[in-house]
């Protein structure tokens, strides 16, 4: 018998546009780590939002400029 997980609210799909090079890197990491791209995307977005909430958008954007 297969166990199925039901959530009170469904997950929302969001189309995300990115540069081809970023997509290649994303796919490479997903394949290398065997972590689905949707999971990596959720983790990355969650971390980014948490940083904005804790540090503020100005600080986070300034930190990103250093890369």
C-alpha positions in Angstrom: 0.0 0.0 0.0 1.4 3.4 -1.0 1.5 6.1 1.6 0.3 9.4 0.2 0.9 12.8 1.8 -2.0 15.2 1.7 -1.5 18.9 2.6 -4.3 21.2 3.7 -3.2 23.7 1.1 -1.8 22.7 -2.3 1.7 23.7 -3.4 1.7 26.5 -5.9 3.6 26.3 -9.2 5.5 29.4 -10.2 7.2 29.8 -13.6 10.7 31.2 -13.1 12.7 32.7 -15.9 16.4 32.6 -15.7 19.4 32.9 -17.9 20.5 29.8 -19.8 23.9 29.7 -17.9 22.1 29.8 -14.5 19.8 27.1 -15.6 22.7 24.9 -16.7 24.3 25.4 -13.2 21.0 24.7 -11.5 20.6 21.4 -13.5 24.2 20.4 -12.8 23.9 20.9 -9.0 20.5 19.1 -9.0 22.0 16.1 -10.8 25.2 16.1 -8.8 23.4 16.2 -5.4 20.4 14.2 -6.5 18.2 16.9 -5.0 15.2 17.8 -7.3 15.3 21.3 -8.8 12.0 22.2 -7.1 13.5 21.3 -3.7 16.6 23.3 -4.4 14.5 26.3 -5.6 12.3 26.2 -2.4 15.4 26.0 -0.2 17.1 28.9 -2.0 14.0 31.1 -2.0 13.3 30.4 1.6 16.9 31.3 2.6 16.8 34.5 0.5 13.5 35.6 2.1 14.7 34.8 5.6 17.8 37.0 5.0 15.7 39.9 3.7 13.4 39.6 6.8 16.4 39.5 9.2 18.9 41.9 7.6 16.7 44.1 5.4 16.5 44.3 1.6 19.2 47.1 1.4 21.8 45.0 3.2 21.0 41.8 1.3 21.3 43.6 -2.1 24.5 45.3 -1.1 25.9 41.9 -0.1 24.9 40.5 -3.5 26.8 43.2 -5.3 30.0 41.9 -3.9 29.7 38.7 -5.9 
